Amino acid sequence: MRISNLIKVALRSLSKNKLRTFLTMLGIIIGVASVIAMLAIGQGSKQTVEKSVSSLGTNSIMVFPGSSVTGGVRGGAGSTSTLTVDDADAIRERCDLVDHVSPVVQKRVQTIYGSQNWNSTIMGGLNDYFYIRNLVLDLGTEFTDADMKSAAKVCVIGQTVITNLFGEGVNPLGKTIRINQIPFQVIGTIVAKGQNTFGQDQDDIIIAPFNTVFKRMVNTTNVNMILVSAVTQDDIDGASKQIKPVIREKHKLLPTDDDDFTIRTQSDIANIFGSITSVMTILLAAIASISLIVGGIGIMNIMFVSVTERTREIGIRMAVGAKGFHVLMQFLIEAIFIGILGGVFGILIGILTSVLIANFAGWPISITPFSIILSSLFSVAVGVFFGWYPARKAANLNPIDALRYE
C-alpha cells in the first residue's frame, strides 16, 4: 500500500470522529501555545536586559570602592570609600586600552524651580561621563573646560526632572534651578532613556561639572566610582586587567592584600543577567512542555481505543494482503497528523496569546523562528513517540484473532 493511500485512510478515520480528534489535539494545542508564549516572554525579557545593559555605556567599565576584607569579612562593592581623583588620573595616564575616564560623585538632592520641587540625584563628572554613559543631548551644550576649572554652577538635566519642575514641553535652557539651595543654570537637556533593568528611572538625573559637586556639595575627599570606557569592545577585558594593578599600586596594597575596590564591566553585567534570563526561559519552557507530555498521553490513550475499535478492520486488511508495516504506518500517520494539526493550531494560538500579553499586560515579548520550529518539531515528535506503541500493537495483531474479535 502506498504512503498516499495510507494518508487518505488516516485522514478519513480522523474525520469520522471529529470531536474525539479535537479533544485529543487539545493537549498538544495547549502545550505548543504555552511553549510559544513562554519562550516569547523569556526572549523578550532577555532582549530588554541586553538593551538596558547597553544603556549603561559604551564599552564601559565601572570601578567601585569596597570589596575589602576587614576582620575576615569581605565588605562588598561600595561598602568603603577608597577611590580618589588621583586613581582616575593614573588610569587615564597609564592604561593604553582606556579611551575615556571620569571620576563620579553623586548626592541625593532637592531641586526647586518657582513653586515646584523634586527630589533627584545630582552626578558630578567630566565631559567623558556623557560619552561613557551614552548620554545624548537633546538641547543645549555640555560643560566647557572653564566650567570644569571654575566649578561653575551649571547643569544638564534629564527629562523626568524637566517634567516635574517645568512641565511638559517647556524649554528649560537658561533657567535657574536651586539644588540644595544652590542656584544652577540649566545649559542642556538629555534625550530620554527610560527605565533600566533594575527599574531605575535613567531620566531622573542632574549632571554637573565634577569640581562643582565635589567642592560645593559633598563633604569628602573620595569619589563614589570611576567610570571608564575601553577603546573597543574587544579591549574591555584587557583594560580591566590594566586598571587593577594601577589602583593596587596607588593604594599601596601588598601582594597578599585583597583588593579594596571592585571592577565591573559591561560584559560581566550582561553575562550575569543573560544567565538569569536564560535559566528563566528554560524553566518556563519546561513547565509549558508538561502540557505537551499530557497531550501525548492523550494521543496514546485515544490510539489504543482506536486500535481496539478497529480490530476487525485490521484483521480484514491483513487478510487481503496488508502487511504489519502497513498497519503500523496507518496508525502512526494518524498519530502524527494529530500532532501536526495540534502544533499548527497551538502555534497560532501561542502567537495570538503573546501579542495579547504584550498589549494588555505590557510585558516585552519576542517571537523567534527558533521557538516556532522547536514547537513544530516537538509536536511531531510527541505524535511519533506516543503513537508508536499503539501502532505497533495494531501491527502485531494476529489476523485470525482480529477477524474473530467482537
Secondary structure, 3 states (H helix, E strand, C coil): CCHHHHHHHHHHHHHHCHHHHHHHHHHHHHHHHHHHHHHHHHHHHHHHHHHHHHCCCCCEEEEEEECCEECCEECCECCCCCCCHHHHHHHHHHCCCEEEEEEEEEEEEEEEECCEEEEEEEEEECCHHHHHCCCCEEEECCCCHHHHHHCCCEEEECHHHHHHHCCCCCCCCCCEEEECCEEEEEEEEECCCCECCCCCECCCCEEEEHHHHHHHCCCCCCCCEEEEEECCHHHHHHHHHHHHHHHHHHCCCCCCCCCCEEEEEHHHHHHHHHHHHHHHHHHHHHHHHHHHHHHHHHHHHHHHHHHHHCHHHHHHHHHCCCCHHHHHHHHHHHHHHHHHHHHHHHHHHHHHHHHHHHHHHCCCCCCCHHHHHHHHHHHHHHHHHHHHHHHHHHHCCCHHHHHHCC
